[in-house]
Each structure stands twice: as structure tokens, then as C-alpha cells.
Amino acid sequence: MQCVRSSELKLIGTHLSPKPVIERKCGVKRGSVRYHFSRTSISRYFRYLKENGRYFMKTVTARDLQKNVKEWVGGLRQDQTLVTGQGKPAAVSVAIEGSDSRELMSIASPPATARDLRLDFFRGLALFCIFIDHIPNNILAKFTLQSLMFADAAEVFILISGYTAGMVYGRAIERQGFLIAAVRIYHRVWQLYVAHIFLFMIFMATMAYTAGVLNTSLYAEEFGAANFLNEPGLAVVKALTLQFQPAFMDILPLYIVLLAVLPLVVAGYRSWPSVVLFVSMSVWLAVQIDKRIALPAYPGPDQVWFFNPFAWQALFFLGAWCGWRASRGGVSWLNCRWLFYLAAGFSLAGFLIRFSWTLHEFYDPIPVSASGELLWPFLSKGDLGFLRFANVLALALLVSRVIHPQAWFLASRAARPLVISGRNSLHIFCLGILLSVLGQLVLNEFFGGILMQLAVSAAGIAIMIGVGVFMEWFDAAQRTSGSPVGAPVAGKGARG
């Protein structure tokens, strides 16, 4: 059972009914409070909650309340309860005047206890799309996110990662202080770094084995790993400093660098949010103007990071700001109707243009909605071009307004594989990278027709789902045995 905050009770009296509270008395057990409202004020209040889509209501019997009140009170957190008397948390029940006295209604706030399934669902979708897109000449890549908008799965993954990090660690700073939260963040950075190095070594071992068995370095050159075979000592050192980034090995270094800066950014959001956002957007704009602003990479003096951190930080930190604000009540101006219509119009235009390009690839006589040469300067993936940036933000706004965090289809069996994969994103991402490499080898060495492409894609996704299910089972086993786990509800942290 959850309870009503004092601010919510004030909301009833201020906005819905002049004096709705007609009685306040001791409840079923000591430490409990029962509030009685008129039918009119209660119905108006629940209508308000339903329209905002942030709360739900359920009915419990007085007997169940008596039986479980002690357990409920013990499980409530101080900042989620209506504090009474001597500052102790209380179970709060709401009864409708004139109804059966044995039926009590409780109000619960899902954001306090329930996970935002949208984050897991779309992150899982992005991971599947990344795997499919990384297999060259894959027919299914024509129907992933990149065929429906100017951006692709990488932008979705980074935006959701920033939002989740801002929400989780922003709340940690508020509750535990900057030092403890920073330690948690850098512990996560260390986990990502170890995962990246481990993935790098498996990747290079695969390249070396392939070169030996096939007696050719063709695949090593195609995947950007030839320097490792030529000078392994230097290549390993450059990999440890995140400068050596073969094919498919460039997203985690970007995430590591951005997350390492997050403590300072979130601390800045608490004091000067406008200044931090202005600086972030200014750096992104500078990259669009001067392409020389980049981090050097190995090998060669002209090599730079494919995902330019100076550009992609704008998307990550803007997502982090939205997540940080979501834990503090949200951003009111994002609910403006005109902004919703603008986002919808831009997303529709992006879909029509991008999908026309996809259809044109299948059948040349089909005309394109807009010239790719005209829009190409604004579609840079490495430097996060304007159209990519704006498109993913517009779609994120639409999703946040149209889809409820606990929408029924997100909790359905059909969506469960995506949700599970998104919940264990680090493991699934690393696995997807390795599977895409193996998939490319299989398609190149054996029959690479459409049926084989579909089979390889289906097998890879099945393996990713299977590993996600295993991770969920293992986490449940740990939780049952009482072992500490790192899996959060929204606001407590995030696996992956």
C-alpha cells in the first residue's frame, strides 16, 4: 500500500473542492490516519489523477487493511508518506462518505514504486536495431529505426541512457550527497570500462583466429583491427586509453566519457541549470561549425573518434537534465500543446522523407520526398547533425506524451523480450556486438541470401533474448535468497 502526500491533500482542497475533508480521526491501528471526503470531491480528484495519467486507485477491505497495516507502514519510505504526529510515517486510507464502511480506497503513486517500462522497451528496441544494422547488406536493416527517421538506434540508446542516468544519480545526489553519488557513478564507469576492455579482447581474438584459419587479413582490415595484428603492444595500450576503436567498438567509449563527466553536470543542474545547458548546446553548435573539434584516435594523426563526444554530449546531458527534472516534478513547459504539435509535425516530415529514401532503394522509379544531397550536411552521425538531434528529441517528446509509463502493451507478453533486453542493456549490448561480427562472418563465408540474412538475424535476437531471460532469472534468484542486487525500480538505479 502506498499513501497520499500532504501536498496531494492540499491539492484537493485548493483546486477541486472548498472544504472536502469532513472528518479526520484515528484509523485502524496506531500510527494510521483515515481521511474522509465527500463523494463529489473524491470523484473530481480521481478524474484529475486519471487525466494526468500519474496515479491509479485500488480497493481493499478493512480486514486486509488491519492485517497488513504494520507491514505497509514498515515498508513506506519517509519521503513517500504523509507524516503525522511526531514525524513518524503513517498509512493513509481514503474512504468515500456514505459508502460501505468496510471498503477503503487507497491512492498509490506508480512513479514512486513502478519502473518506467518505456525506457526498457525502447532501449531494448534500440539494442535489437543496433545488432541488425551492424550486419552489412542485411535486408532487415531496411526496416529498423534508421528507415523511419533521420536518427537511428544510437541516438535512442544515448538519449535513454542519459535520461536514466540523470534520474537515478540526480536523485542519489539529493538523498545521499554529492560524494556518495559520485562514487556510485564512477563505480558504474569502471564497470563499463571493464566490459569494454573485455569485449575488445574477445573481438580481437576473433579477428586473429579468423585471420589464421582463413589465411587472410581481409576481415581484420574490414573491421579496423589490422593495426592490432601489426603492432599488438601499441594497439592494446591505445585501447586501454579508449583511442583504438575498431568497428562497432565506439559506442561504449562515448558512454564512458560522458558518464564520467555526469557528476559535475548534475551538480551544475542543481545550481545553474540554464548555464550548464547553454554551455552544452554551445559546444554542440561549435562542432557543427568547425569539424576540427574532436578527440584524436588511433591510428594515424588524422583519425578521430567516430562518435564525437563534444557533439554527442548535448544529447546525453539534455536527456540527463530531463531525467533529473522528472525526479523533481517534471518540466511544465514540455506539456505545451504547440510544442506537441511541432514535434508531431517534424517527426511526420522526417518519417515521410526518410521512408521515401528507403522505398527508392527498393524501386528506383519511386521519387524521394527531399534530396539527400540537400539534407546531408545536417545528417552527420559522427557529429550529431541538426536533423538527427532534433528528430530524436521530437520523437522522445511524442512518446512521453502519448505512451503511459505503465501502458498495457508494455507489460504484455509480446513486449516482454524488448523490456527484458532493455533492462539488462550492458550485457545485451556487448553480446549484440559479438553476434553481429559472427553474423557478418557467416554471411560472407556461406550463402548470404535473404533467407540466410533472416535466419542469422532471428538467431542473434533469440540468443539476446535468451541471455536477457537468464539475467532476469538470476536476479530473481538472488533477490529470493536475500542477496544484494543492482536491479532498480525507476529512480533506484539501472542495470545496463
Secondary structure by P-SEA (a helix, b strand, c coil): cccccaaaaaaaaccccccccccccccccccbbbbbbcaaaaaaaaaaaaaacccccccccaaaaaacaaaaaaaccccccccccccbbbbbbbbcccccccbbbbbbbcccccccaaaaaaaaaaaaaaaaaaccccccccccccccccccaaaaaaaaaaaaaaaaaaaaaacccaaaaaaaaaaaaaaaaaaaaaaaaaaaaaaaaaaaaaccaaaaaaaccccccccaaaaaaaaaacccccccccaaaaaaaaaaaaaaaaaaaaccaaaaaaaaaaaaaaaaaccccccccccccccccccccccaaaaaaaaaaaaaaaaaccccccccaaaaaaaaaaaaaaaaaaaaaaaaaacccccccccccccccccccccccaaaaaaaaaaaaaaaacccccccccccccaaaaaaaaaaaaaaaaaaaaaaaaaaaaaaaccccaaaaaaaaaaaaaaaaaaaaaaaaaaaaaaaaccccccccccccccc
